[in-house]
Amino acid sequence: MNEIKKTIGLWVIAACLPPLAASPVQVSQVKKVKVGKAPNFSVLGADGRYLFVTNFASDEVSIVNTATNREEKTFYAGFKPLGIAISPGGDRIYVTNFQSGLVKVVDGRTHRITDDVKVGGMPTDVVVSPRGHTIYVANYGRGRIGRVDFIDTASHRVTKSVEVGVRPLVAAISPLGEQLYIPCAGSNDLYVIDANEGRVIKEIPVGIGPDGIALTPDGERLLVANSGTNDLSVVDLLDIEETRRVRVGEQPFSLTVNDQGYVFVVESGSRTISILSPELNKVRTIEVGKKPIDIQVSPDSRFVYVTDEKENRVMVLRIMGLG
């Protein structure tokens, strides 16, 4: 894992769950699920029955059954898998290979690789258009210039590449698939891209080290986790501008938002996860793991899944009292 530490510059964390504090939101640890080596990014299937986790150091994806909280299966996912996404119908899984410059296309039923798509550079994250016709791959590129590669899911060919800033790590797409959002951690800006025309609409300065990104349920705001300034940039997507920043814990790296608008933030430097209300007020802070990387919330918001790179586990937390 030394390679990804040097390139992405993530995370030093150590802790376990503290006693519950006085809060309307109650959190308890359910289980630590053992997975492969150096688990990083994750994604839930559409129905929430399975969690898919990329294991960067063991070149595989773990499939965790969320009913039993056990690793049910693993499959080979190429060299140094990092980003992962699932097609709307669940028939295909896309996995970026950070060091080999490939995107693996995996059969969603057999979990066998059916194709390789060469994108070059260092692909990090991947997102799928709402109708499943295109995947978008955030790519460190070559030299200092990052890019986003557009891949047709029928032909598995790169149809367009759009240059962005330095070190794009993650990506998000609007609910209707019109706009693509790419924060660049090396140049401290957010790129807004027309997903149909493949052109940059706007570059927005945000905080230092924007690493995480998430859309609010109404699709009107985008939240960007700035690991260098310990805050979240709130971006109005109607006017396409940053409207304010919200202070959080140290080195926020990844985040997600549930259907009610509650925000879950992994804060690497302070060894915590914070829960914020839809108004972005802090509701609860929980100490977790040794190197938490990514976070997912179950469709019913009752459970949170946190990948821990150092422990090689997924921490499952039960959440009560939201809403």
Order of alpha helices (4+ residues) and beta strands (2+ residues): alpha-beta-beta-beta-beta-beta-beta-beta-beta-beta-beta-beta-beta-beta-beta-beta-beta-beta-beta-beta-beta-beta-beta-beta-beta-beta-beta-beta-beta
